[in-house]
Amino acid sequence: MKNYDISKIRNVSLLGHRGSGKTTLIESLLYISKAIDKMGTVENGSTVSDYDKEEIKRVFSINTSLIPVEYNGMKYNFLDTPGYLDFFGEVQSSVRVSGSSVIVLDATAGIEAGAERAWRILEENFQPRIIFLNKMDKGFINYERLLLELKDKFGKKIAPFCIPIGEKEEFKGFINVVEMKTRIFNGVECVDGKLDPSIDISEVRDLLLEAVAETDERLLEKYFNGEEFTIEEIKEGLHKGVVSGEIVPVIVGSAIQGIGVHTLLDMIRDYMPLPNEMFNGERKGQDNFNTEVIRKMDKNQPFSAIIFKTLVDPFVGKISLFKVNSGVLKRDTEVFNPNKNKREKIGQIFFMRGNKLETADEISAGDIGVTTKLQYTQTGDTLCDKNNIIIFNDIKFIKPCFYAGVEPANKSDDEKLSMCLQKMTEEDPTFKMYRNHETKQLLIGGQGEKHLYIIICKIKNKFGVHAVLNDVIVSYRETIKKETSAQGKHKKQSGGAGQYGEVFIKFEPVEGEFEFVDNIHGGVVPRSFIPAVEKGLIEAKERGVLAGYPVINFKATLYDGSYHPVDSNEISFKQAAILAFRKGIAEAVPVLLEPVMKFEIVIPELYLGDIMGDINKRRGRILGMDHNEYGEHILFVEAPEVEMLKYALDLRAMTQGRGGFVAEFLRYDEVPANLVQKIIEGRKNKN
C-alpha cells in the first residue's frame, strides 16, 4: 500500500445501530475497489472486518476495524465500529480521529437508538456526516415518510441527494439529484443512465440549490437572479455546507448488491473534509508546562500522533493504532510519549486492513497506521518528537455502568486472571477492574452483561484462562441507635506471667464514622495502654454483631478500668476493648445499614412514566427533574445500591437502548425491618 498525499486521504467512521449493515458495506467497498475477489458475509464469518473469534461466533462486531480502501487514486481509511451500546467506547475513539462519518441506517427499521447515539456524538464533535439508507431492497419502505422522520429527529439540515427507483425487490437504483442522472443496477454493477424527463425532481433539487446558495454570497446573488449553477459550483457549495455541518446528505442503496456504493465513495471524496481542512488544519494540545501548543496537519511539521486503539495479541504483543496529526513517522526511529514521560522505540510500522498488516516505510500527516510492541504507551496517549513536545487532549470514554464479580474457574489461575484482565483494560478503556478489599471480591465493570461476558470469553481465547461471573456483593454496614456502657475484662493465668486488663466503655451513636475518647482520670488505666484500647476497638468494629459487617457512626468513650502492675500489657487491654465492644454494641440496639446511591437518569419523554414507576418499585426516591439540550428528561434519584445492581440492563430494555445514567455513592441508610433477616441469613450462608 503506497503513501498518499494528504489531499487524497479521507478518514471516515462507519456508525449506526447493530444490524444496519456497516460491515457488509465495508465488504462491498472492498469488492468494488478490487481489494477482494468475493464479498464475505457476516453470517458465515468471512468478512474482512469481523475477524475476531467472538465476532465470528456471535455474528456482530465487537471491535473497531481499520479498513483502508484504495479507489480511483484516493485512499479512504474506514473505521468500522460496533453498533452495540456495550462497545460504544469503540465509537468514541474512532470519531476522535476520523474527519467525517457515515451513519448507516437500516431503511426497513427507521431511526434506531444506535443512529441517535451516532448523531449525538458527531454533533458534540462538530463532525460532518452522510446518512446512507441501506437495505432499500428489503421490505416496504416509505422513503418520503422516512425523510420526514429524519428531519423531525435531526432538523432541517437533512438533505436528500438521491431519490430511489423501485421498491422492495424491484429496487434497482436511484436518481442522483445533484448530477441529474440515474444509477441503475444491471445485475453486476451500477451504471449511469439518463434521467427520464417525465420524472419531476424539481422540488428536491430546488431545496438542494437553495442550500448551495446559502453557502456563498456570490452563489446567493446568482440564485436570486435566476441563473443556473454549474455542477462545479453546486459541488463546491455542497462541500462547504457539509463541512460546516449545515447540510447532511442522505443517499440510498443496498450494500449487499453494491447499489449506491460507488456514489458513496464519490460523495466522500467531493463533500467530506480533507484531513487538514477542519479546524483550519490545526490540532491543539499543550506542552509539559500546560502552555497551548498548535500543530498544523502538515508533513513538514514536527511529528505528532495520537494512539486511538490498542489490541492485545498473545503472540505479537501490543498492537497500537495511531493517527498522525503532523510530520512523518518513519520506521526504526525513537519518539517521545509525554503522557508517560518515556521514550519509545518505533521498530516496524504498518498499514492495517482487518487483521492483516502491511509493512510501511513511513506514514505521513493525515494518515492512519499501526505499530507494535510499544512498552509504555496506552490508548489516548500522544507520541511526538522529543524536541517538540505536545500533549493532545485525552479521548473521553464512557464510564462503566454495570459491574459483576469475577473469579477463576480454577483457583490456581487467580493471579493469572488478574493479569489477563489488566491486559483487557489496555485494549478496552471502557472496561475497568478493581478488588473490593472489604468483600475480597474482584470486580469488573463495563457497559453491560454482554460486554463483560465477551471480555471473559476473550481472555479464555487469548490466554487460556477460564473465568466465571458472579453477582456483586453489597457492602452493608451496621450501627447503633442507643447509648450504652459495657465492661470488658480480659484475664488469663497459666503459670508465670499472666494477662490482665479491664475497661469500661460507653458507646453512643454519632454522625461521624468513628470517634474514640479517652476520659480516664486517676491513672486507673495507664497511659501506655490506652492506644491498645483504641486499637482493639478499631479491629473489633470491622465485624459487627448482627451480620459481621463493619460498624460505623458511633463514639466510644473509655471512662474507667483497672490494671495489674505485673500481668497487664497492651495485648490484655486490646482484648478487653474487643470484649467490651461486642457486649456494648449488642445492647445498643444494633441495626443494619445499606449503601444508597445518587443517580442521574437521562431518558426520552416517551418512557418517563414507566421509569418513574420502576424507580418506586426499587425503593427509590425521585428528588427532582430537569431537561437537557436534546429535550430529554433528567431524573435525580436516590435508591439503595442492592436494588440497582442490574439497572443498566433493565433501563436499556425499558427504553430500547435510549436511556442512560451516572451514579455515585451517597450515604448509608437503615435497612427496612422486613429485609434485615434475609440479609443476615444470606451473610451467614456465605460465611
N, C-alpha and C positions, 0 to 999 in steps of 0.2 A: 504494500500500500504506500503510495507516494505522499510526499508533503504537499499541501495545498496552500496557496496564498489565502490570507485572511478573508479576502473578498469572495472567495469560493467556498467558504465554510458556513454551515448553518448548524447550530446546536439546538435540538428540539426534543422536548419531553413529550411522551405519549401518556395522556392521563385519561381517566374515565372509570366508570363503575366496573366491577368484576363481570366478566362475560360479555363486555361490549365489543370485543374483537380487536383489542390492541395488538396482541401477539400475532394474530392472523394477518393483520395489516402489515406488520413487520415482515412476515413471510412473503407477502405479496410484493412489498417494496424490494426485497432481496431478489425475488424471482424476476421482476421486470428489469432490474439492473444487471441481471445475469450473474449475480454472486452465487446463486444456487441453481441447480438444473431442475429441481422439482420442489414444489411447495410442501412443507411438512404440515402436520395438523396437531393441534393441542391434544386432541382425543387420543392419538396414538403415540404421543410423547416424542415427536420427531422434529419439533421446531428448533430453530437456532437460539431463540431467546430463553425458552424454558428447558434448561439443561440439567438443573439440579434434580437429584433423586426424588426429593419430596415434591417438586413441581410436577414431575412426570407422573408420580403416583397419585397426586391429588387433582391434577388437571386444572391447575390455575397457577398464576405467577406468584412467587414469594419474594424474589429479589429483583432489583433493577438490573436490566441487561443493557450493556453498551453495544449498539449495533450501527456501525458506520455503513452508509450506503453511498457508493460512488455512481453518479449518473450524470451524463451529459456535461462532463467537465466540472461537476460540483461534488462536494463531499458533505453529506448530511449525517451528523452524529445523532442518531436517535437513542433516547433513553427510554426503554420500555419498562414502565413502572407497574407494580401490582395494583389491582383495583380494590382489594380487601382493606377495610379500615385498619385491621390488625397490623398492616405493613405500611401505614401512612408515612412513617419516617423515611421510607424509600422515595416517596413523592417529594418530601421536603428537601432532601439532599439533591435530588435531580433538578428541581426548579431553581435551586440556588445557582447552578452552573449553566443551565440552558438559557439561551437568549429568547426562546419562544416555546410555545407548546401547541399541541393538537389535542383537543378534547374529543375523544371518540364516544359517540352516543349510539346505543342500540336503538334504531329508529322504531322498532316494534315495542320497546319498553318505555320510550319517552325519557323524561329527565329524572334520573335516579340519583340517590344520595351521593354516590361517588362523583358524579358530574358536578353536583352542587359544591362538594368539597374542593374539587379541582378548580372551579371558577373562583371560589373564595381565596384560595392561596395565590392564584395568579393576580387577582385584584390587589391583594396585600403586597405583592412583589412587583406591581406595575409591569406585568409581562404580557406582551402581545400574544394572541392566540387565534386559532382557527377551529371551528367546530366541524367535525366530519361525521355526518349522519350515515352510519354503517348499517348493513343488513337491509338495505332498501328492497332487496329481492325476497324478503321473508315476511309473510303475512300481510294483512291490510294496513296500510299506513296513510293516514290523512296528513299530507305534507303541509297544507295550509294551517291546520289546527296545531301541528307540531311547531310551526314557526311562531304562531301566536303564543304558545306556551313558553317558548324560548324568550320571546320579547317580554312577556309578563314576568318571567322569573329573573331575567338578566338585563332588561332595559332596552332602550331604543338603539343601542349600538349594534344589535344583532342585524346582520345584513346578508340576505340570501344571494349568493353568487351563481347559483345553479337552480334549474327547475327540472325535476325528474321527468323522464319519459317512460310511461308504462308503470304498472303496479304489480306487486307480488312477483310471481314467476315471470310475468311479462315485462318486468323492469329491465330495460335494455340500455339505458344510458341517461343523458341529461342534456339540457341546453346550458351552454356557458354564456351567461348573461353579459359578462364583460366583453368577450371577444365575438359575441353574436354568432356562435356556431354550435353544432351539436357534437356530442361524443357518443358514438354508438358501439356497443359490444357486438362483435361479429362471431362470437363463439371462441375466439382465441385471444383477441385483444380489443381495446377501444380504438376506433378510428374517427377522424374528423369528418363531419358532414355539413352540408349547407342547411341553414335554418329555413324551414317552411314558412313562406310569407304569411300564410293564413294563421300562424300561431302568434298571438298577441302577448308580448312580454314587456310592453311599454311601461306598465305600472311598476314592475320590479326594477327595470332598468332606470327609470326616472329617479327612483329612490337612491340608487347607487350613484347616479350622476350628481344628484344634489349633495350627497355625502362627499363626493370628489371635489365639488365646487367649494365646499366649506373648509377645505384644507389649504387653500391658497387664494389670496386676494385677486390675482390675475385670472385664475380659473373662475372665481366667483363672478367677476365682471363679464367674462366670456359667456358664462351660463345665463346671466340675466339679459345679455344681448341676443340670446337665442342661437349662439354659434355652436357648432358641433365640436366635441373634444376628439382629439386623435387618440388612438389606442395607447400611445406612449404617455400622453397626458393623463389618461384615465388610470393607467398603472402607476404612474408617479404619484397621483393624488391618493389613490387607494393605499399605496405603500406608506405614505405619510400618516394617513388615517389609522391604518392597522398598527403601525409602530407607536403612535401616540396613545393607542388604546381606545380611540373614538369609534373605530369600526372593528367588528368581529365577523369575519366572513363565515358563512355557512355553506358547505358543499355536501354533495350526496354521493353515495357509492356503495359498492359491495366488495369488501376486502377479499373474500373467498373467490370471487370471479375476476378480481382485478379491475373492476369498474370504478373510475374516479381516482385511481391511484397515481396515474401519470399527472393528472391535473393537480393533485395534492402536492406532488413534488414541485411542479411549476409554480404553484402559489406560494409555497415556502420560499422558493428562490426569489420570486418577484416581490412578495409583500412582507416577508418576515425580516427582522433586522439582521444586519451583519454583526459578527461578534463585537466589533468596535464601534457600533452605531448607538447603542443605548447608553444613556447617562454620559453623553459626549465622549464616549470611548474611554472613560476614566473609571478606575477601580480604587476606592478609598480604603485606607487602613490606618494604622498608627505604628510608630516606632517603639523602642523599648521605654521611651520616656512619655508615652501616651500623646505624642505630638502627631497631628494628622499628616499622613503621607499619601500622595496620589500617584498612581501608576497609569500611564497611557497603555491601552491594549495595543502594543506595537512590538514587533520582534526586535527592534533596535533599543528597547528599554532594558533596564536590568531585569534579570529573571525573577519571576514570582509565580506561584501556583497555589491552588487550594486542593487539599485532599477531600473528596466528597463521598468516597465509599471505600470500605475495606472488606476484602474477602479473606477468609482463613482456610487455607488448604493444608491437609495433613502432610502432603509431600512437598509442595512448593514453599509452604510457609505463608507469610502475609503478602497479599496482593493489594496494592494501593492504586485506586483510580484517581486521576488528578485532571484539573483543567488549568491550562497555562494562561495566566492573566497578563503576563508581559514577558518579553525576552524570548529566549530559546533554551530548552533543556536538552543537553547532549548526554550521550551515554558515557559512563566512566568518568563522572565528574563529582565534585563534592558540593553539597548545598547546605543551607542552614535552616534549622527548624526553630524559629524564635519563640514558639509556644512552649517548647521544652528546653530551650536554650542549649540545643545539642546540634552537632554536625552530623549529617547523614551522607553516606556514600551511595551514590547512584551507580549501579552496575549497568545492567541492561534496561532498556526502555522498550515499550511495545505499543502497537495499536492492538485493540481487542475487538473481537466480534463474537458475541456469545461467550463461550469458554475457550475460544481459540486465540492464541497470542501470535502476533506477527512482529518480528524484530524491527525496530526503527533506529536510525542513527541520531535523529533529533526530532523534537516536537516543538512547534512554534506557537506564539501567542494566538489565542482563539481556538486552539485545537485541544482535544481530549486524548489522554494517553494513560499508560499503565506502567508501574514499576513494581519490583518485588523486593522482599527481604529488608524493608526499612526497619531499623532497630527500635526507634523511639516514636515514630510518627503515627498518629491516630486520625480517624475521621474528623474533619473540621480544622485540622492543623494547616498552617501556612508553611510552604517551603520557599526560600528566596536566596538571592545572592548574599553571601556573608558580609559583603561590604556595603550592601544597600538593604538595610533591614526594613521589612514591612510586615505587619500582622493584620490579616484580614479578619473581619468580624466572624465569630463562630456561626456555624449553621444551627439554627434554632430547631430543636427536635421536640416532638410531643412527649409529655411525661407519662410514665406508666399509670394506668388507672385500674389495673387488675393484678392481684398478687395471688400466689399459691406457694405452698410449701413444696420442697423437693428433697428427695433422698435417693441414694443409690439402691438399686435392686440387690446388689451385692455389697455388703457392709465394707468390704476391703477396698472398694472404689471411692470411699468418702473423699479422700484428699484429691484424687484424680478428677472427681466430679467437679469440685470447686475450681480446679484449674481449667477444665473444659468450658465451664460456664463463663469464666473470666474471658476466655478467648471469644466466646459468643458476644460478649458486651463490646468487644472491639469491632466485630462485624456488624452489630446492630446497636447503635447508640440509644434506641428507644427501649432496649432491654436492660434491666438492672437486676443486681443480686446483692443480698447482704444477709448476715446472720443475726437473728434476734437473740442477743445474749441472755435475755431473760427466759425465753421459752426454749432456747437452744435450737430453734428451727431455722434451717436455711431457706430463705425466701427469694423467689424470683418474681419480677414484675414486668408487665408488658401491656399490650393494648387489648388483650382478650384471651380466652381459653385456647383458641386456635393458635394464636401467636406463641404461647408458652409451650403448647404441645409440640409444635413444629420445631421449636428450639431443642426440646428433649429428643426428638427424632433425629435432628441434625447431629447432635453430639454422639448419638449411637452410630449413625452412618459414618461420621468422620473419624471418631476416636474410639469406637467400640465400647463406650460406657453407657450402660442401660440405667435409666433413672425413672422414678415414678413421681407423680404429682399428688399432693395432699391438700386438704383444706387448711387455711391459715388458723393457727392457734391464737385466740384473742388474749391479750394481756389484761386480765382483770386486776383489780386492786381490792384491798379491804381497809376499813377504817372503823372508828368507834363513835358512838353517839352520846356516851355518858361518861362523867368523871368518876374515877375510882382509884383506890390505892391498893397496893399489893406488897406482900413481903416475899423476898427471895432469899433463901438460906441454903448455902452450899457447905456441907460438912462431910469430910472424908478422913477416916483414920484407919490406917492399915499397917501400923508399925513404923517407927521412925517419924520423920516429919510428916504432918498431916496437911489437910487443906481446910480452910475455914474462911467464909465471907458471908455477911448478911447485909441486905439492903432493903430499904423501904422506899418505894417509888410511887408517885402519883401520876396517873395517866388522864389526859383530858383532850377533847377534840379542839383543833385549831385550823386556821386557813392554810398555813404553810405545810409543806410536805412532812418535815420532822424537825423537832426542836428539843434539845437536851438542856436542862437547867440544873446547875449544881447549887443546892440550897443547904449544904452541910454546915453545921455550926458545932464548935467544941471539939472537932477532931474525931468524931465518932467513926468516920471513915477517913483514913489517912489520905492526904492529897495525892500521893503517888499511885493510889489505887483507883481514883475517880476516872481517869481516862479509860481504864479497863471496863468500868461500868458502862460508859458510853459506847465503847467498842462492842460489848455484849449486846446492847440494845440495837445497834446498827446491824449486827449479824442476825439477831432474832427477828427484826421487823421484815426481813426478806421472805419470811414464811409465816403467814397469818394462821389463826386458829380455825377459821371457817373452812377454807379450801386450799390453804397453803399458798395464797397469793401475797405479794408484798403489801405491807400495811403503811398507809400514808395519812397525812392530816392529823397528826397527834403530837402532843407535847409530853415529855417525860421529865418529871422533877424528882431528883434524888434528894430526900429530906432527912433520912435517918439511916442508921445501920450500926453494925458492930464488927470488931475485928479481933484477932488473936495475935499477940505480939510475935509468936513463933510460926504458927501454921498459916497465917494469912499471906496471900500472894496475888498477883494480877489474875492468874487463871481462876482462882477461887471467886473473886469479885465479878469476873466476866460471867462465870456460870451462874452466880447468884442473880445477876441482872437478867439473864435469859429466863430463869425460873420466875422471877417477878413479872417479866413481860408476858409470859404465857398465861399466868394466873390472872394478872390485871386486865389484859385485853379480853380474855374470855368473860370477865364480869362487867365489861364496859359497853355492853350491847354492840357487839361487832356486826357490821353489815358489809355486803358485797357491793363493789363499785364497778361500773363498766365504762370503757372509753367512749366518749361522744365526739363525733366528727362534725366539722363545719363543711358544708357543700355549697358550691355554686353550680347549679344545674342549668344548662342552656338548651332550650327546646323550641321548636316551631309552635305557633299558637294552636295549631290543629290538635296537638297532643296534650294541651295544658290540663284539661280535666282528668284524663287518665293518669297523668303523672302525679297530680296533687292527691288523688285518691290512693295511689300506690304508696306515696310517702306516708300518709296517715296509717296505712296498714303496717308499715315498718317502724311504728312508734316514733316517727319523725315529726318535727315541728317546722312549719313554714313561717319564717320570720319576716319575709318581705319579698318584693318582686320589682324587677326593673326590665328595661328593654335595651337591646344593643343596636348597632347601626344597621343590622340586617333585618330588623323588625322582629327578632326572636325574643322570647321571654327568658329572663334570668331569675331563677328561684334561689333565694337564700334560705338554706335549710340546716337544721341541726338534727342529727339522727345517731342512734347507737351504732358503733362500728360493726357489731356482730350481725345486724340486720342489713348491712350494706356491702358485705364482703363480695357478693357477686352482682352488685348493682350495675356494673359496666355492661354485663351481658344482658341483663333484664332491660335496662334503658335502651340499649341498641335494638332489642327486639320490639319494644313498645313504640319506638319512633322510626322504625325502618332504617336505622343507621344515622338518623339526623340529629340525635341528641348527644350531648357530651357533658362532662362535669370535671371540676377540680375539687380536691378535698384536702383538709388538713386537720390535725388533732386539735381539739378544743379544750376538753376537760374530762373529769370523771364524775359520773352521776350514780346515784344509788340504783341498784337493780330492782325492778318490781318484785314484790314478795312472791308472786306466783311463778317466777322463773328461777329463783335462788336455788331451790333444792335440785333442780335439773342440772344446773351448772356445777354444783358441789359434787353430785354423783358422777358427772362426766369427768371431773378432775380426778376423783378417786379411781375411776376405772382406768384412766391413762397412767396413773402412778402405780 
